[in-house]
């Protein structure tokens, strides 16, 4: 496999082949502004060509036995393990994700495909006790799970390899074919994986990668009747638009959040500082479950703020390829400007910026803000930048009110030794998942994952994605008289 640094022109990937487009757009490093590659910009007709290829390949993959689908996924696991360092570099170069986190993402991607390989072998239905109804006596029956068809997968920039795996892995495990549209800033990781799948023996056309603008390629996928399902990870605004246009297509929407944690009065502050730093600042805060809001009980507020700010100031900011770097550039200058304007709004409205708050050498410094009004953007919208707010609360009940005062509901956490408080949080947090004694940023790749409110609908985590990507079919046998 050629290193990304030597590759200039990247074509579309359709039916197991590189396909040229009429137009190419330059791809720049978010950190150095260096031109990394020229990326094919598909139009509607090339997107349709990819859909046609996937439709044809569906006839192959849907009939392939489970053990063979599993073996292909196992082979991808093996190849990715061999090339983990190279794969991490691809992620870092296109997204400015610090290499330590890119390596972590590759390790997670390997796990995701491994789970998919295992899950391919255990997709099954259940027998139904038909004689439980008088009219069902004499019948036996069972359900089976059938692959849904061609899946349109649209992915974001922030985990360009593992979030692709969360769609491609379960789709192949369950016998579907895919047209994948990666984020415009991070097409290289997706194309890299397509190469590995080819090497692993995936039949041509099962995985197609169509690069280009979201509005052109995305819309072409959503509007095409041959696509049975759209699985989307990205911003709420785009996700809601997709849902509105999808009609009867199945949709899974994994959207954003402004995730929060509560620190109860009995929290051991020293034990949680590193974890909270990771939650708030890994990948520059560009994580859908990034720790954005911290509600600290008044008994621990001062100690936590002091130690958290000290730890923040020790983070190394710089070149994402440097193994010591913890924080690098945001995905674009526009995003940096937006984050700075939100910090400015907070300052203008009485919040205190304790550290960071400015951009140095093109990198937004990790920023800690206290005393933030809940109506300010850094609190009530998804910040998606290395910015965390810490507010003082008098009780867990008050903090739960703040956590739930949000348009989003992906994950939330509480640190407490009080069983009643833990139970109250688990019962009342309006989210897809509750973390007791952890930050909301916790995720492993087989757990059910997804949100409520504007954080989306449907669940990922291989087994759960397989459920979304298959249709339940019932078979009933009449063993009595034929009529
Ligand atoms: P985004 O701007 O919504 O883009 C996501 C994908 O949608 C990209 O491939 C984009 O293509 C495409 N797109 C844009 N406009 C479209 C349209 N009209 N129709 C169809 N597709 C369209 O999101 P992002 O900035 O890449 O990612 C950040 C967001 O993703 C955050 O909100 C984050 O919380 C969320 N996220 C959620 C999860 C989760 O599991 N819940 C995980 C990670 C990220 P272009 O790049 O070409 O515009």
Boltz pocket constraint, residues with backbone or C-beta under 6 A from the ligand:
constraints:
  - pocket:
      binder: B
      contacts: [[A, 154], [A, 155], [A, 156], [A, 157], [A, 158], [A, 159], [A, 163], [A, 181], [A, 182], [A, 183], [A, 184], [A, 185], [A, 212], [A, 213], [A, 214], [A, 215], [A, 217], [A, 218], [A, 219], [A, 233], [A, 234], [A, 235], [A, 236], [A, 238], [A, 239], [A, 241], [A, 242], [A, 253], [A, 254], [A, 255], [A, 256], [A, 257], [A, 287], [A, 288], [A, 289], [A, 382], [A, 384], [A, 410], [A, 450], [A, 455], [A, 456]]
      max_distance: 6.0
